[in-house]
Amino acid sequence: MNSSETTPRIMDNGQVIPRLIADIKLGRCALILGPEIFSANGEPLQIYLRNELTSKFEDQIAAYHERDGFFMLHSSEYKTEMQDELKYLYEQVKPDWEVLQKIAEIPFSLVLSVNADTWLRDKAFELGLSHRFAWFNPEHGQELDMPPLLFGRDEDLRERTPLYYNLCGCTEAPSSFILDYDDLFRLLEGMLGAPRLPEKLLSRLKDTTSYLFLGFQFDRWHTQMLLRLLDVKNAARRFAIQSHMPAENDNKAFIMKHFKIKFLGDDEELIQAIYDGFKLENLLRPTLSDGHFPNKQYLINYLQNGDLDSAIQLLRQESAGRDYENESIQISARYADLNREKDLLPTFDYDIKRNRIVDSILQVLKLM
């Protein structure tokens, strides 16, 4: 096979950035985060996690399939302990918060991840940026509180609420981790059959014209399955950062030809270029200022942990006698009304109202 057919053509980002920015503005660009976007101890995150689990559970692991990245265990009775250890390892990793901050500030409408972390969500909370976070549960269906897609005015972009969606589990539910082929098949069965991905998410994906992949190895078969599930082939533009990991040339050539994925340069440089484009137009999402609110981090932690009672109590305490006290009183009243209605509302309706209260708290935080 001709080497020119197997070597990805690295595109000039100057050709790509304006189109990506235009699609992001319209809410038609989906950012997909893969396992190689993060690292730990100088290694890609996936390799670090694999090595740590292999070291601790050597006697329980029958094999590790290097190509696909999955374990084979002697017995499923060891899986719960491995899941708990994996959750612990995720909690110890220090991701590239600077890159995550740029992603959070860029007005993406949809960010999907095949990783199980909550780092982007956590960073958004820290920055005081509204968002929605959910993860796919193959055991039962779910309704998404999909934020409305507003565009046209500069304010619509700066105040846009994105959806952050984990496709392959979440650290908040260790049983959702994808450790072996049984986990993967359970995930794919849920995506292909019932309950399937949420309809609102699928609808948004159908309107997506640009996919931007960061941190992927495209020669793995389950990655190719993901490309099909997301209907990537029907999008007008598909871009990816060239992986630092080796890949088989034949597989790469097939992927490039079949899915028409164009490879770009360095991931951090690309995100920086998109960030700079929105910054130049003053269209980045506004973040919290340092201000004079010493308990800000406590309030953010309450929101991250879903403790609205403590968050609102602290908000009322810190806003007393200040210009934004009325806003805090109104938020507190809305939350009291919601608690009275809780047993009468469907879970989805309750979640929507609760999310709106969290958005309002984040808005008040920006005034502090």
Secondary structure, 3 states (H helix, E strand, C coil): CCHHHHCCCECCHHHHHHHHHHHHHCCCEEEEECHHHCEECCEEHHHHHHHHHHHHCCCCEEEEECCCCEEEECCHHHHHHHHHHHHHHHHHCCCCHHHHHHHHHCCCCEEEECCCCCHHHHHHHHHCCCCEEEECCCCCCCCCCCCCCCCCCHHHHHCCCCEEEECCCECCEHHHCCCEHHHHHHHHHHHHCCCCCCHHHHHHHHCCCEEEEECCCCCCHHHHHHHHHCCHHHCCEEEEECCCCCCCHHHHHHHHHHHCCEEECCHHHHHHHHHHHHHHCCCCCCCCCCCCCCCHHHHHHHHHCCCHHHHHHHHHHHHCCCCCHHHHHHHHHHHHHHHHHCCCCCHHHHHHHHHHHHHHHHHHHCCC
